Amino acid sequence: MPVVSNTSPILNLAIINQLIFLQQQFGEILIPSAVLDELKISEERLGSQAIREAISAGWIQSREVTNEPLAQLLKQTLDKGESEAIALAIELKADWTLLDEREGRKVAKSLGLKVTGILGVLLRAKQSGEVKSLQPVIDELIGKAGFRIAPELLVEILMQ
């Protein structure tokens, strides 16, 4: 059951010390080399240590994209990490593609990929009892990680 992630879900969950949700829900996460570069794990930044530990433990693994023409085509409208994540997800016939940015999600869905992001991961964590309340976690995402969420989407998520 391959799961491919873009930078945002990994980085933002690591910043708020909730990276474990990805391992609990998906087991192994595959990332293209562009995402590994964007995570900047060699720098001492918020979340870097948790990401390094996940890579060392082997549940986050980097994979090279072999369909370079597709990645190049996607780069015309998306950033490098998103483009490679979508291309890798298509190559691996991923069960899930983890993306947060609206445009990337739209493109991935149009290509037949099953997409979720941080908010979907948090909702699953709430439904399974791993999180009692979403409000403090989302507040931390916004305050500590600088995660942006439309007010109407926030209301919808919190009502679930």
Contacts in CASP RR format, 6 or more apart in sequence:
PFRMAT RR
TARGET T0000
AUTHOR 0000-0000-0000
METHOD contacts of the structure
MODEL  1
MPVVSNTSPILNLAIINQLIFLQQQFGEILIPSAVLDELKISEERLGSQA
IREAISAGWIQSREVTNEPLAQLLKQTLDKGESEAIALAIELKADWTLLD
EREGRKVAKSLGLKVTGILGVLLRAKQSGEVKSLQPVIDELIGKAGFRIA
PELLVEILMQ
1 26 0 8 1.000
1 95 0 8 1.000
2 28 0 8 1.000
2 30 0 8 1.000
2 89 0 8 1.000
2 92 0 8 1.000
2 93 0 8 1.000
2 94 0 8 1.000
2 95 0 8 1.000
3 26 0 8 1.000
3 27 0 8 1.000
3 28 0 8 1.000
3 29 0 8 1.000
3 30 0 8 1.000
3 94 0 8 1.000
3 95 0 8 1.000
3 96 0 8 1.000
3 97 0 8 1.000
3 98 0 8 1.000
4 29 0 8 1.000
4 30 0 8 1.000
4 31 0 8 1.000
4 32 0 8 1.000
4 85 0 8 1.000
4 88 0 8 1.000
4 89 0 8 1.000
4 92 0 8 1.000
4 94 0 8 1.000
4 96 0 8 1.000
4 97 0 8 1.000
4 98 0 8 1.000
5 22 0 8 1.000
5 29 0 8 1.000
5 30 0 8 1.000
5 31 0 8 1.000
5 35 0 8 1.000
5 60 0 8 1.000
5 85 0 8 1.000
5 97 0 8 1.000
5 98 0 8 1.000
5 99 0 8 1.000
6 31 0 8 1.000
6 35 0 8 1.000
6 81 0 8 1.000
6 82 0 8 1.000
6 85 0 8 1.000
6 97 0 8 1.000
6 98 0 8 1.000
6 99 0 8 1.000
6 100 0 8 1.000
6 101 0 8 1.000
7 35 0 8 1.000
7 38 0 8 1.000
7 39 0 8 1.000
7 81 0 8 1.000
8 99 0 8 1.000
8 100 0 8 1.000
8 101 0 8 1.000
8 117 0 8 1.000
8 118 0 8 1.000
9 22 0 8 1.000
9 98 0 8 1.000
9 99 0 8 1.000
9 100 0 8 1.000
9 117 0 8 1.000
9 118 0 8 1.000
9 121 0 8 1.000
10 19 0 8 1.000
10 22 0 8 1.000
10 29 0 8 1.000
10 31 0 8 1.000
10 35 0 8 1.000
10 39 0 8 1.000
10 51 0 8 1.000
10 60 0 8 1.000
10 98 0 8 1.000
11 38 0 8 1.000
11 39 0 8 1.000
11 47 0 8 1.000
11 51 0 8 1.000
11 145 0 8 1.000
12 100 0 8 1.000
12 118 0 8 1.000
12 141 0 8 1.000
12 145 0 8 1.000
12 146 0 8 1.000
12 147 0 8 1.000
13 19 0 8 1.000
13 21 0 8 1.000
13 22 0 8 1.000
13 118 0 8 1.000
13 121 0 8 1.000
14 46 0 8 1.000
14 47 0 8 1.000
14 48 0 8 1.000
14 50 0 8 1.000
14 51 0 8 1.000
14 54 0 8 1.000
15 46 0 8 1.000
15 47 0 8 1.000
15 144 0 8 1.000
15 145 0 8 1.000
16 137 0 8 1.000
16 140 0 8 1.000
16 141 0 8 1.000
16 144 0 8 1.000
16 145 0 8 1.000
17 47 0 8 1.000
17 50 0 8 1.000
18 125 0 8 1.000
18 137 0 8 1.000
19 47 0 8 1.000
19 50 0 8 1.000
19 51 0 8 1.000
19 54 0 8 1.000
21 121 0 8 1.000
21 122 0 8 1.000
21 124 0 8 1.000
21 125 0 8 1.000
21 130 0 8 1.000
22 29 0 8 1.000
22 60 0 8 1.000
22 98 0 8 1.000
22 121 0 8 1.000
23 29 0 8 1.000
23 54 0 8 1.000
23 59 0 8 1.000
24 125 0 8 1.000
24 130 0 8 1.000
25 121 0 8 1.000
25 124 0 8 1.000
25 125 0 8 1.000
26 96 0 8 1.000
27 59 0 8 1.000
28 58 0 8 1.000
28 59 0 8 1.000
28 60 0 8 1.000
28 61 0 8 1.000
29 54 0 8 1.000
29 59 0 8 1.000
29 60 0 8 1.000
29 61 0 8 1.000
29 98 0 8 1.000
30 60 0 8 1.000
30 61 0 8 1.000
30 62 0 8 1.000
30 63 0 8 1.000
30 88 0 8 1.000
30 92 0 8 1.000
30 94 0 8 1.000
31 39 0 8 1.000
31 60 0 8 1.000
31 61 0 8 1.000
31 62 0 8 1.000
31 63 0 8 1.000
31 85 0 8 1.000
31 88 0 8 1.000
32 62 0 8 1.000
32 63 0 8 1.000
32 64 0 8 1.000
32 65 0 8 1.000
32 71 0 8 1.000
32 81 0 8 1.000
32 84 0 8 1.000
32 85 0 8 1.000
32 87 0 8 1.000
32 88 0 8 1.000
33 62 0 8 1.000
33 63 0 8 1.000
33 64 0 8 1.000
33 65 0 8 1.000
33 84 0 8 1.000
34 80 0 8 1.000
34 81 0 8 1.000
34 83 0 8 1.000
34 84 0 8 1.000
34 85 0 8 1.000
35 62 0 8 1.000
35 81 0 8 1.000
35 84 0 8 1.000
35 85 0 8 1.000
36 62 0 8 1.000
38 80 0 8 1.000
38 81 0 8 1.000
39 48 0 8 1.000
39 51 0 8 1.000
40 48 0 8 1.000
41 48 0 8 1.000
41 51 0 8 1.000
41 52 0 8 1.000
41 55 0 8 1.000
42 48 0 8 1.000
46 144 0 8 1.000
46 145 0 8 1.000
51 60 0 8 1.000
54 60 0 8 1.000
55 61 0 8 1.000
55 62 0 8 1.000
63 88 0 8 1.000
63 92 0 8 1.000
65 71 0 8 1.000
65 84 0 8 1.000
65 87 0 8 1.000
65 88 0 8 1.000
65 91 0 8 1.000
66 91 0 8 1.000
67 87 0 8 1.000
67 90 0 8 1.000
67 91 0 8 1.000
70 87 0 8 1.000
70 90 0 8 1.000
71 83 0 8 1.000
71 84 0 8 1.000
71 87 0 8 1.000
72 83 0 8 1.000
74 82 0 8 1.000
74 83 0 8 1.000
74 86 0 8 1.000
74 87 0 8 1.000
74 107 0 8 1.000
75 83 0 8 1.000
77 103 0 8 1.000
77 107 0 8 1.000
78 86 0 8 1.000
78 101 0 8 1.000
78 103 0 8 1.000
78 104 0 8 1.000
78 107 0 8 1.000
82 99 0 8 1.000
82 101 0 8 1.000
82 103 0 8 1.000
82 104 0 8 1.000
82 107 0 8 1.000
85 97 0 8 1.000
85 98 0 8 1.000
85 99 0 8 1.000
86 97 0 8 1.000
86 99 0 8 1.000
86 104 0 8 1.000
86 107 0 8 1.000
86 108 0 8 1.000
86 111 0 8 1.000
86 113 0 8 1.000
88 94 0 8 1.000
89 97 0 8 1.000
89 108 0 8 1.000
89 113 0 8 1.000
90 111 0 8 1.000
90 113 0 8 1.000
94 113 0 8 1.000
94 114 0 8 1.000
95 114 0 8 1.000
96 114 0 8 1.000
96 115 0 8 1.000
96 116 0 8 1.000
97 108 0 8 1.000
97 113 0 8 1.000
97 114 0 8 1.000
97 115 0 8 1.000
97 116 0 8 1.000
98 115 0 8 1.000
98 116 0 8 1.000
98 117 0 8 1.000
98 121 0 8 1.000
99 105 0 8 1.000
99 108 0 8 1.000
99 115 0 8 1.000
99 117 0 8 1.000
100 117 0 8 1.000
100 118 0 8 1.000
100 119 0 8 1.000
100 147 0 8 1.000
105 115 0 8 1.000
105 117 0 8 1.000
108 115 0 8 1.000
109 115 0 8 1.000
118 141 0 8 1.000
118 147 0 8 1.000
119 138 0 8 1.000
119 149 0 8 1.000
119 153 0 8 1.000
119 157 0 8 1.000
122 131 0 8 1.000
122 134 0 8 1.000
122 137 0 8 1.000
122 138 0 8 1.000
122 157 0 8 1.000
123 134 0 8 1.000
123 157 0 8 1.000
123 160 0 8 1.000
125 131 0 8 1.000
126 132 0 8 1.000
126 133 0 8 1.000
126 134 0 8 1.000
126 160 0 8 1.000
131 137 0 8 1.000
134 157 0 8 1.000
134 158 0 8 1.000
135 158 0 8 1.000
138 147 0 8 1.000
138 149 0 8 1.000
138 154 0 8 1.000
138 157 0 8 1.000
138 158 0 8 1.000
141 147 0 8 1.000
141 149 0 8 1.000
142 148 0 8 1.000
142 149 0 8 1.000
149 157 0 8 1.000
END
